[in-house]
Amino acid sequence: MSSAPSSVPDHRRFNHTIRYQQQLLADLPEHARTAIDAGCGEGLAARTLARAGLTVTGIDADEPSIERARAQESEGITYVVGDIFATDLEAADVVYSGALLHHMDIDAGLERLKSWVAPGGRLCVVGAARATWRDLYREMGASIADKAFALVKGSWQHGSPTVWPPPHTYREVQQAAMRVLPGAEYKSRLLWRYTIVWDRPSDA
């Protein structure tokens, strides 16, 4: 993978994950001061969080991705090359994960992200899920519409390692979220994506 940063400015980058990332990160707890971007890639979400005034730690196991992140705007951000299961980080008010959990056991990944959320903090996840026959008509229709939309808006391709197709179905992800994150808001989204938002109680 190239270590050169993307020449596309952040506001012009767009793909299925970024669409939902923008929605989740536009609604953060008012008290939030610190954040973790888990599986940060070249740092788009980390930069979004930093621009919102948060002090951010971005972590990714792919060193070339971290090199690209460090080569871009990085004020207020510390980048770490490391495996999320082998790296200890201080708990943060916001923990974000985009397109990470399908690289690992879903329960273990959610447990690790949960452990980084400070009391009163929020976990925001955008993930990729595999469609089953129940989802195919919806996904096929959305894919056709998305291709037309991409002709107008374009689609930015990141250079980080990928896993496709996702190993977990929408239902499997939802069940894992309910097991690990009681009270979480899970939503099946279009184009093989889902979102999870979970608020840790302030006394937990």
CORRA-V376291 format. One record per residue. RES is the residue in one small letter. PHI is phi in whole degrees, 0 to 359 (NA if undefined). Layout:
BEGIN
RES | PHI
RES | PHI
END
This chain:
BEGIN
m | NA
s | 289
s | 263
a | 285
p | 293
s | 298
s | 274
v | 276
p | 297
d | 306
h | 289
r | 260
r | 278
f | 206
n | 203
h | 298
t | 292
i | 299
r | 306
y | 278
q | 303
q | 300
q | 294
l | 292
l | 280
a | 277
d | 228
l | 253
p | 302
e | 298
h | 276
a | 298
r | 233
t | 232
a | 210
i | 237
d | 252
a | 271
g | 74
c | 287
g | 58
e | 267
g | 93
l | 299
a | 293
a | 301
r | 292
t | 299
l | 293
a | 295
r | 294
a | 277
g | 97
l | 269
t | 271
v | 241
t | 246
g | 254
i | 232
d | 205
a | 280
d | 267
e | 298
p | 302
s | 296
i | 295
e | 298
r | 293
a | 297
r | 294
a | 282
q | 253
e | 308
s | 221
e | 296
g | 83
i | 236
t | 248
y | 258
v | 232
v | 272
g | 179
d | 281
i | 297
f | 278
a | 249
t | 239
d | 268
l | 233
e | 291
a | 301
a | 232
d | 290
v | 228
v | 240
y | 244
s | 221
g | 238
a | 54
l | 248
l | 294
h | 284
h | 273
m | 206
d | 298
i | 294
d | 294
a | 297
g | 295
l | 296
e | 298
r | 293
l | 297
k | 303
s | 294
w | 268
v | 275
a | 289
p | 307
g | 80
g | 269
r | 229
l | 255
c | 237
v | 233
v | 243
g | 230
a | 251
a | 232
r | 268
a | 282
t | 255
w | 300
r | 293
d | 261
l | 296
y | 298
r | 297
e | 291
m | 295
g | 297
a | 295
s | 295
i | 297
a | 296
d | 293
k | 298
a | 294
f | 296
a | 295
l | 298
v | 271
k | 265
g | 86
s | 219
w | 276
q | 252
h | 284
g | 253
s | 274
p | 302
t | 235
v | 230
w | 208
p | 283
p | 296
p | 283
h | 258
t | 278
y | 305
r | 296
e | 296
v | 294
q | 300
q | 296
a | 295
a | 298
m | 291
r | 290
v | 271
l | 234
p | 305
g | 87
a | 293
e | 263
y | 255
k | 223
s | 282
r | 253
l | 283
l | 63
w | 62
r | 233
y | 220
t | 230
i | 227
v | 233
w | 223
d | 255
r | 283
p | 304
s | 293
d | 256
a | 250
END
